[in-house]
């Protein structure tokens, strides 16, 4: 039996590793896993157009990996979901910056 990824379904067991909030997050995370050398596939992206008409569970985009890659993929996704840290105050202009900012939004001084 063949799937739309041109791989034989009987060769690999695929496990759902993540349910994305939206299709953009799904593609972003798939790209992250692929960059790590983890083969990943999305399921449900074709049904996103039915959002609002179909039940939410039917339009969910999920990320799937092989059994062998499940643990490293799950670890990578847990790191993605982890909080970035605490906001920081710029030493130059004293403005508050979000943890994700590498430079002050006000004066562009580095953290």
N, C-alpha and C positions, 0 to 999 in steps of 0.2 A: 504494500500500500504506500502511495506517495502523497506527500503533502505539498503545499504551495511553496515550500522552501527548497524543493528538489532534494530532500533527504529522505531516506527510508525511515518511516516511523518505527519499524521494528528494530532498527539499529540502536536507537537511543531512547531512553526514557526521559521525558521532559517534565519538569516540575515548575509549578507556578511559584515564583519567588517574590513577586511584588504586584500590587494593584495600584496603578497610577491615579493621581487626582484628575489628570487630563492627558490628552494626546501629546502635548508638548513635553510634559514631564516624562512620559513614557519613552519618547524618542531620545530625550536628553540622557536618561538613565541607560537606555540600550546602547547609545554611543559610548558612554562611560565604560560599560562592561566590555564592549568590543575593543576599546582602547587598552583594556587590561588583558586582552587575549581570551575573554570569556564569550563564547558564542551565545547569543541571546536572540529571542524571537518575540514579537508582539502578537497577541491575540485580541481580537475584538475591535481593532482600529477601524474596520470597515463599517461597524455599526454606530460609530460616533455621530454620524449624521442623523441618527434616530433619537438623539437625546431630546428629552421632553415629550416624545411620543411613545417611546418604549420604556419599560421599567429600568431604573438606574442600574440594576445588576446585569441587565442585558447589554448595556452600552459601555460597560467597564472595560478599560484597556489594561491588559495584564502582561507582565513580563515573564517569560519562561526561559529556563536554562536546563542543561543536561544534569542528570543526577550527580555526575562527577564534579560539576562546577557549582553545585548548589551552595555549599558552605562558603567558598570564597566570594560568590556573588552576594549572598546574604550579608556577609561581613562588610562588603563594600557599600551595600545599600543602607546598612545600619549607620555607617560613618556618614553617609550622605544625609540621613535624617537627624543626626546628632546636632544639638544646638551649637552655633558657631562660637559662642563665648559671650563675654560681657561687653557692653558698650564702653568706649574709651573717650577720655577728654584730651583734646589737643594741647600739647605743651606750649605752643606758640600763641594761639588765639583763644584757648580755653573753651572752644565749642565742643559739644557732645557729639560723638560719632557712633554709628552702629558698628557692631563687632565685625561685620563683613567688609567694612571700609578699610582699605589699606592706606588711604590718604584722607586727610581732613577735607570734608566737603566744602568748608569755608575758605581755607587758606592753602590747601593742597600740600601741606606739610605731611611727611610720612609718619606713620604710627610709630 
